Amino acid sequence: MKLEKVIIENFRSYKNRIEIDVNDLNVFVGKNDIGKSTILEALDIFFNEGKGIVKLDKEDVNKEAREEGNTNIKIGAIFGNLPEELTIDSTNPTRLSDEYLLNRDEKLELLKIYPNAGKEKIFVKAYHPTNPECANLLLKKQAELRRLLTTEMHCEDQTKNAEVRKAIWNHYSSNLELDDVEIELAKIDAKNTWEQLKNYLPLYTLFQSDRKNSDGDSEIQNPMKLAVQEILKDERLLSTLNDVAREVEDKLNQVARNTLDKLNEMNPDVADSLNPVIPTAESLKWADVFKSVSITGDEDIPINKRGSGVKRLILLNFFRAEAERRRCETNVPDIIYAIEEPETSQHPSHQRKLIEAFIELAAAENTQILLTTHSPAIVKLLDFDHLKLIKNDPVKEVITIESGDLPYPSLNEVNFLAFGESNDEYHNELYAFIESEGLLNEYKNGKGTVRYVRLKRNGGTLEEQKIVSEYIRHQIHHPENTLNTRYTNEQLQGSIQQMREFIVDQT
């Protein structure tokens, strides 16, 4: 399955419901405390059910919503690229479309509601039959379903709930009265419906920049633990492990039976009171067998005891290695890597290699990347379709940045919108854009001037009057001329703002 949208409501700074489009590589940018990390952490809660990095608590309820009496946190996800067939009850394979469990867009839409940040309730939002004659079939047990069958309905196998539901819905196919319905998964006949369904969801792993300082530092441990999860998604390998476990189980049962047989010869009463307790292969959690995997340095010193730069460097190369592996292998499991501020503690040359690895990873089969960044340098290594700007004016929204939506297509413009980043390079771009559009004289018209001393090629000087934007432009292009007072940061920011406003007015 592929994540296509994230849904957040009443979680931290996200009061109102928001839907965020997700593609293969997604880089969230915006000012500090705008809600970039919140998106990644919401997904950690959704996918990893409190067993990941983030634990939900009552402080996560949006404060304004709480004051209004709403304490239900909602986190959801919409998936495409769905499996042809899956199992949602017992051992009956079926299709989500056949069960009317897809939304109007034929996507799987899952929603988790956490009342007052407590135990989750899981719903699927579906375009579902509401005709009373055939509604709520997923909530009915087998006996109830079979009572709804009539002689006019053709059912191939009445022992399979999926087939019975299919027969009933086919009978009312012209009058299903389809509508948007939220179905609570826990109430479907099969008690483990969610357990079955989540087996098909992508693995989700979150790497945070504010690392714990412990031997189990998740930033270092998680790549290895994640590798274990990926490896155990291999059905062939898992089948082999289960075969070994069943053979061990058989041998242990044999040992136990022989022991009890001998005990029975000596003391039947004691023998009758004893039973072997041996876990079945299906109950074993193979990931726990490898829970102590890690990477250590010289003399078994944990890597997380090294400097933060070294730790992040290991993580960098984990992603580089994953990019190469996932590009070469086939049938790799669906996975979502979420990384907060990958530039932290990294040399600029390492940042470039890391971004190159993420771009390559995102192009690999069944792989999606979510990043947050505060680095204008990182932004300028990306394409427009990678970037998602979080804004809070006038309402909170997350927008995919399209170059055609900007006054002119520039990643420096993105950095200005995201971080308020204004520098010489951005000033140069704005000035050059106005000049290239033939609007320079119009821009200069009516603006005050300042004295500028031009340095001529023969060593002489010439006094001129220039508007502030032109004054700054000349100083940027002629650093060898030290005859003029250096422009201030306030002048730079004011000039940038004037040029932006002028360009916006022209569009």
For each residue, the residues with C-beta under 8 A, 3 or more apart:
1: 79 80 81 82 83 108 200 201 202 334
2: 79 80 81 202 334 366 368
3: 6 22 77 78 79 202 336 368
4: 21 22 78 79 80 107
5: 19 20 21 22 77 78
6: 3 19 20 22 39 42 43 75 76 77
7: 17 18 19 20 74 75 76 77 78 109 111
8: 11 14 17 18 20 38 39 42 74 75 76
9: 14 15 16 17 18 73 74 75
10: 14 15 61 62 65 70 71 72 73 74
11: 8 14 38 42 60 61 62 73 74 75
12: 35 38 60 62
13: 33 34 35 38 62 392 396
14: 8 9 10 11 18 35 38 62 396
15: 9 10 62 64 65 396
16: 9 395 396
17: 7 8 9 74
18: 7 8 9 14 396 397 398
19: 5 6 7 78
20: 5 6 7 8 39 388 398
21: 4 5 388 400
22: 3 4 5 6 26 368 370
23: 26 368 385
24: 362 363 367 368 369
25: 358 359 362 368 369 371 382 386
26: 22 23 368 369 370 371 386 388
27: 371 372 373 378 379 382 386 387 388
28: 36 39 40 370 371 372 373 388 390 398
29: 36 372 373 379 387 388 389 390 414 415 418 419
30: 34 35 36 389 390 391 418 419
31: 34 418 419 420
32: 374
33: 13
34: 13 30 31 390 391 392
35: 12 13 14 30 38 39 390 392 396
36: 28 29 30 39 40 340 372 390
37: 40 41 208 340 372
38: 8 11 12 13 14 35 41 42
39: 6 8 20 28 35 36 42 43 370 372 398
40: 28 36 37 43 44 206 338 340 370 372
41: 37 38 44 45 53 54 206
42: 6 8 11 38 39 45 46 75
43: 6 39 40 46 47 75 77 204 206 336 338 370
44: 40 41 47 48 52 53 54 204 206 338
45: 41 42 48 49 50 52 54 56 75 112
46: 42 43 75 76 77 112 204
47: 43 44 52 201 202 203 204 336
48: 44 45 51 52 53 204
49: 45 52 120
50: 45 55 56
51: 48
52: 44 45 47 48 49 204 205 206
53: 41 44 48 206 208 218
54: 41 44 45 206
55: 50
56: 45 50 60 73 114 117
57: 60 117
58: 61 116 117
59: 117
60: 11 12 56 57 73 117
61: 10 11 58 65 66 71 73 116 117
62: 10 11 12 13 14 15 65 66 70
63: 66 67
64: 15 67 68
65: 10 15 61 62 68 70 71
66: 61 62 63 69 70 71
67: 63 64
68: 64 65
69: 66
70: 10 62 65 66
71: 10 61 65 66 115 116 117
72: 10 113 114 115 116
73: 9 10 11 56 60 61 113 114 117
74: 7 8 9 10 11 17 111 112 113 114
75: 6 7 8 9 11 42 43 45 46 111 112 114
76: 6 7 8 46 109 110 111 112 125
77: 3 5 6 7 43 46 109 110
78: 3 4 5 7 19 103 105 107 108 109 110
79: 1 2 3 4 82 107 108 109 110 201
80: 1 2 4 107 108
81: 1 2
82: 1 79 96 102 107 108
83: 1 86 200
84: 95
85: 93 94 95
86: 83 93 94 95 96 196 197 200
87: 90 91 92 93 94 196
88: 92 94 96 99 101 162 188 190 193 196 197
89: 92 94 161 162 188 189 190 193 196
90: 87 161 190
91: 87
92: 87 88 89 160 161 162 163
93: 85 86 87 162
94: 85 86 87 88 89 98 99 162
95: 84 85 86 98 99
96: 82 86 88 99 101 102 108
97: 100 101 102 106
98: 94 95 162 166
99: 88 94 95 96 138 162 165
100: 97 126 127 128 129 169 176 178
101: 88 96 97 108 124 126 128 138 183
102: 82 96 97 105 106 107 108 109 126 127
103: 78 106 107 108 109 125 126 127 180
104: 127 180
105: 78 102
106: 97 102 103
107: 4 78 79 80 82 102 103
108: 1 78 79 80 82 96 101 102 103 124
109: 7 76 77 78 79 102 103 124 125 126
110: 76 77 78 79 122 123 124 125 197
111: 7 74 75 76 122 123 124 125 182
112: 45 46 74 75 76 120 121 122 123
113: 72 73 74 120 121 123
114: 56 72 73 74 75 117 118 119 120 121
115: 71 72 118 119 121
116: 58 61 71 72
117: 56 57 58 59 60 61 71 73 114
118: 114 115
119: 114 115
120: 49 112 113 114
121: 112 113 114 115 184 186
122: 110 111 112 184 185 186 194
123: 110 111 112 113 182 183 184 185
124: 101 108 109 110 111 182 183 185
125: 76 103 109 110 111 180 181 182 183
126: 100 101 102 103 109 180 181 182 183
127: 100 102 103 104 178 179 180 181
128: 100 101 135 178 179 180 181 183
129: 100 134 135 137 169 172 176 177 178
130: 135 176 177 178 179 181
131: 134 135 172 175 176 177
132: 135
133: 172
134: 129 131 137 148 168 169 171 172 176
135: 128 129 130 131 132
136: 139 140
137: 129 134 140 145 148 165 168 169
138: 99 101 165 183 188 189
139: 136 183 187 188 189
140: 136 137 144 145 148 189
141: 144 145 189
142: 145 146 159 161 164 189
143: 146 147
144: 140 141 147 148
145: 137 140 141 142 148 149 161 164 165 168
146: 142 143 149 158 164
147: 143 144
148: 134 137 140 144 145 164 168
149: 145 146 153 155 158 164 167 168
150: 153 171
151:
152: 171
153: 149 150 167 168 170 171
154: 167 170
155: 149 158 163 164 166 167
156: 163 167
157: 160 163
158: 146 149 155 163 164
159: 142
160: 92 157 163 164
161: 89 90 92 142 145 164 165 189 190
162: 88 89 92 93 94 98 99 165 166
163: 92 155 156 157 158 160 166 167
164: 142 145 146 148 149 155 158 160 161 167 168
165: 99 137 138 145 161 162 168 169
166: 98 155 162 163 169 170
167: 149 153 154 155 156 163 164 170 171
168: 134 137 145 148 149 153 164 165 171 172
169: 100 129 134 137 165 166 172 173 176
170: 153 154 166 167 173
171: 134 150 152 153 167 168
172: 129 131 133 134 168 169 175 176
173: 169 170 176
174:
175: 131 172
176: 100 129 130 131 134 169 172 173
177: 129 130 131
178: 100 127 128 129 130
179: 127 128 130
180: 103 104 125 126 127 128
181: 125 126 127 128 130
182: 111 123 124 125 126
183: 101 123 124 125 126 128 138 139 187 188
184: 121 122 123 187 188
185: 122 123 124 188 193 194 197
186: 121 122 191 193 194
187: 139 183 184
188: 88 89 138 139 183 184 185 193
189: 89 138 139 140 141 142 161
190: 88 89 90 161 193 196
191: 186
192: 195 196
193: 88 89 185 186 188 190 196 197
194: 122 185 186 197 198
195: 192 198 199
196: 86 87 88 89 190 192 193 199
197: 86 88 110 185 193 194 200 201
198: 194 195 201
199: 195 196
200: 1 83 86 197
201: 1 47 79 197 198 334
202: 1 2 3 47 333 334 335 336 366 368
203: 47 226 229 230 233 333 334 335 336
204: 43 44 46 47 48 52 335 336 338
205: 52 222 226 335 336 337 338
206: 40 41 43 44 52 53 54 338 339 340
207: 218 219 222 315 337 338 339 340
208: 37 53 211 218 219 340
209: 340 341 342 344
210: 340
211: 208 217 218 219 304 308 311
212: 216 217 218
213: 217 304
214: 217 304
215: 302 304 305
216: 212 221
217: 211 212 213 214 220 221 302 304 311
218: 53 207 208 211 212 221 222
219: 207 208 211 222 304 311 312 315
220: 217 223 224 294 295 302 303 304 311 314 315
221: 216 217 218 224 225 293 294
222: 205 207 218 219 225 226
223: 220 226 227 295 314 315 318
224: 220 221 227 228 293 294 295
225: 221 222 228 229 287 290 291 293
226: 203 205 222 223 229 230 335
227: 223 224 230 231 293
228: 224 225 231 232 287 290 293
229: 203 225 226 232 233 287
230: 203 226 227 233 332 333 335
231: 227 228 234 237
232: 228 229 237 238 241 286 287
233: 203 229 230 238 333
234: 231 237 238
235: 238 239
236: 239 240
237: 231 232 234 240 241
238: 232 233 234 235 241 242 286
239: 235 236 242 243
240: 236 237 243 244
241: 232 237 238 244 245 281 286
242: 238 239 245 246 281 282 284
243: 239 240 246 247 281
244: 240 241 247 248
245: 241 242 248 249 280 281 284
246: 242 243 249 250 280 281
247: 243 244 250 251
248: 244 245 251 252
249: 245 246 252 253 278 279 280 281
250: 246 247 253 254
251: 247 248 254 255
252: 248 249 255 256 276 278
253: 249 250 256 257 276 278
254: 250 251 257 258
255: 251 252 258 259
256: 252 253 259 260 276 278
257: 253 254 260 261 276
258: 254 255 261 262
259: 255 256 262 263
260: 256 257 263 264 271 274 276
261: 257 258 264 265 271
262: 258 259 265 266
263: 259 260 266 267 270 271 274
264: 260 261 267 268 271 272
265: 261 262
266: 262 263
267: 263 264 270 271
268: 264 271 272
269: 272 273
270: 263 267 273 274
271: 260 261 263 264 267 268 274
272: 264 268 269
273: 269 270
274: 260 263 270 271
275:
276: 252 253 256 257 260
277:
278: 249 252 253 256
279: 249 283 284
280: 245 246 249 283 284
281: 241 242 243 245 246 249 284
282: 242
283: 279 280
284: 242 245 279 280 281 289
285: 288 289
286: 232 238 241 289 290
287: 225 228 229 232 290 291
288: 285 291
289: 284 285 286
290: 225 228 286 287 293
291: 225 287 288
292:
293: 221 224 225 227 228 290
294: 220 221 224 302 303
295: 220 223 224 303 314
296: 300 301 302 303
297: 300 301 302 303 305 306
298: 301
299:
300: 296 297
301: 296 297 298 305 306
302: 215 217 220 294 296 297 305
303: 220 294 295 296 297 306 310 311 314
304: 211 213 214 215 217 219 220 311
305: 215 297 301 302
306: 297 301 303 310 311
307: 310 311 345
308: 211 311 312 344 345
309: 312 313 345 346 347
310: 303 306 307 313 314
311: 211 217 219 220 303 304 306 307 308 314 315 345
312: 219 308 309 315 316 342 344 345 346
313: 309 310 316 317 346 350
314: 220 223 295 303 310 311 317 318
315: 207 219 220 223 311 312 318 319
316: 312 313 319 320 342 346 350 353 354 357
317: 313 314 320 321
318: 223 314 315 321 322
319: 315 316 322 323 337 339 354 357 358 361
320: 316 317 323 324 353 354 357
321: 317 318 324 325
322: 318 319 325 326 337 357 361
323: 319 320 326 327 357 358 360 361 364
324: 320 321 327 328 360
325: 321 322 328 329
326: 322 323 329 332 361 364 365 366 367
327: 323 324 360 363 364
328: 324 325
329: 325 326 332
330: 365
331:
332: 230 326 329 335 364 365 366 367
333: 202 203 230 233 366
334: 1 2 201 202 203 366 367
335: 202 203 204 205 226 230 332 366 367 368
336: 3 43 47 202 203 204 205 368 369 370
337: 205 207 319 322 361 367 368 369 370
338: 40 43 44 204 205 206 207 369 370 371
339: 206 207 319 342 358 369 370 371 372
340: 36 37 40 206 207 208 209 210 371 372
341: 209 344 372 373 374 375
342: 209 312 316 339 346 351 354 355 358 371 373 378
343: 346 351 354 373 374 375 377 378
344: 209 308 312 341
345: 307 308 309 311 312
346: 309 312 313 316 342 343 350 351 354
347: 309 350 351
348: 351 352 377
349: 352 353
350: 313 316 346 347 353 354
351: 342 343 346 347 348 354 355 375 377 378 381
352: 348 349 355 356 381
353: 316 320 349 350 356 357
354: 316 319 320 342 343 346 350 351 357 358
355: 342 351 352 358 359 378 381 382
356: 352 353 359 360 381
357: 316 319 320 322 323 353 354 360 361
358: 25 319 323 339 342 354 355 361 362 369 371
359: 25 355 356 362 363 382
360: 323 324 327 356 357 363 364
361: 319 322 323 326 337 357 358 364 367 369
362: 24 25 358 359 367 368 369
363: 24 327 359 360 367
364: 323 326 327 332 360 361 367
365: 326 330 332
366: 2 202 326 332 333 334 335
367: 24 326 332 334 335 337 361 362 363 364
368: 2 3 22 23 24 25 26 202 335 336 337 362
369: 24 25 26 336 337 338 339 358 361 362
370: 22 26 28 39 40 43 336 337 338 339
371: 25 26 27 28 338 339 340 342 358
372: 27 28 29 36 37 39 40 339 340 341
373: 27 28 29 341 342 343 378 379
374: 32 341 343 419
375: 341 343 351 378 379
376: 379 380 412 415 419 421
377: 343 348 351 380 381
378: 27 342 343 351 355 373 375 381 382
379: 27 29 373 375 376 382 387 411 414 415 418
380: 376 377 411 412 415
381: 351 352 355 356 377 378
382: 25 27 355 359 378 379 386 387 411
383: 386 387
384: 387 401 402 403 409 411 414
385: 23 400 402
386: 25 26 27 382 383
387: 27 29 379 382 383 384 400 401 414
388: 20 21 26 27 28 29 398 399 400 401
389: 29 30 398 399 401 414 417 418
390: 28 29 30 34 35 36 396 397 398
391: 30 34 396 397 398 399 417
392: 13 34 35 395 396
393:
394:
395: 16 392
396: 13 14 15 16 18 35 390 391 392
397: 18 390 391
398: 18 20 28 39 388 389 390 391
399: 388 389 391
400: 21 385 387 388
401: 384 387 388 389 405 406 414
402: 384 385 405 406
403: 384 406 409
404: 409
405: 401 402
406: 401 402 403 409 410 413 414
407: 413 500 503 504 507
408: 413 429 433 503
409: 384 403 404 406 413
410: 406 413 414 426 429 433
411: 379 380 382 384 414 415
412: 376 380 415 416 421 423 425 426 429
413: 406 407 408 409 410 416 417 426 429
414: 29 379 384 387 389 401 406 410 411 417 418
415: 29 376 379 380 411 412 418 419 421 426
416: 412 413 419 420 421 422 426 496 500
417: 389 391 413 414
418: 29 30 31 379 389 414 415 421
419: 29 30 31 374 376 415 416
420: 31 416
421: 376 412 415 416 418 426
422: 416 426 427 492 493 496
423: 412 426 427 492
424: 427 428 476 492
425: 412 428 429
426: 410 412 413 415 416 421 422 423 429 430 496
427: 422 423 424 430 431 469 472 473 476 492 495 496 499
428: 424 425 431 432 473 476
429: 408 410 412 413 425 426 432 433
430: 426 427 433 434 496 499 500 503
431: 427 428 434 435 469 470 473 499
432: 428 429 435 436
433: 408 410 429 430 436 437 503
434: 430 431 437 439 440 443 499 502 503
435: 431 432 438 439 440
436: 432 433
437: 433 434 506
438: 435
439: 434 435 442 443 502 506
440: 434 435 443 444
441: 444 445
442: 439 445
443: 434 439 440 447 469 499 502
444: 440 441 447 467 470
445: 441 442
446:
447: 443 444 467 468 469 498
448: 467 468
449: 465 466 467
450: 465 466 467 468 471
451: 463 464 465
452: 463 464 465 466 470 471 474 484
453: 461 462 463 464 481 483 484
454: 461 462 463 464 474 481
455: 459 461 478 480 481 483
456: 459 460 461 462
457:
458:
459: 455 456
460: 456
461: 453 454 455 456 483
462: 453 454 456
463: 451 452 453 454
464: 451 452 453 454
465: 449 450 451 452
466: 449 450 452 470 471 474
467: 444 447 448 449 450 470 471
468: 447 448 450 471 472 487 491 494 495
469: 427 431 443 447 472 473 495 498 499
470: 431 444 452 466 467 473 474
471: 450 452 466 467 468 474 475 484 487 491
472: 427 468 469 475 476 487 491 492 495
473: 427 428 431 469 470 476 477
474: 452 454 466 470 471 477 478 481
475: 471 472 478 479 481 484 486 487
476: 424 427 428 472 473 479
477: 473 474
478: 455 474 475 481
479: 475 476
480: 455
481: 453 454 455 474 475 478 484
482:
483: 453 455 461
484: 452 453 471 475 481
485:
486: 475
487: 468 471 472 475 491 492
488: 491 492
489: 492 493
490: 493 494
491: 468 471 472 487 488 494 495
492: 422 423 424 427 472 487 488 489 495 496
493: 422 489 490 496 497
494: 468 490 491 497 498
495: 427 468 469 472 491 492 498 499
496: 416 422 426 427 430 492 493 499 500
497: 493 494 500 501
498: 447 469 494 495 501 502
499: 427 430 431 434 443 469 495 496 502 503
500: 407 416 430 496 497 503 504
501: 497 498 504 505
502: 434 439 443 498 499 505 506
503: 407 408 430 433 434 499 500 506 507
504: 407 500 501 507
505: 501 502
506: 437 439 502 503
507: 407 503 504
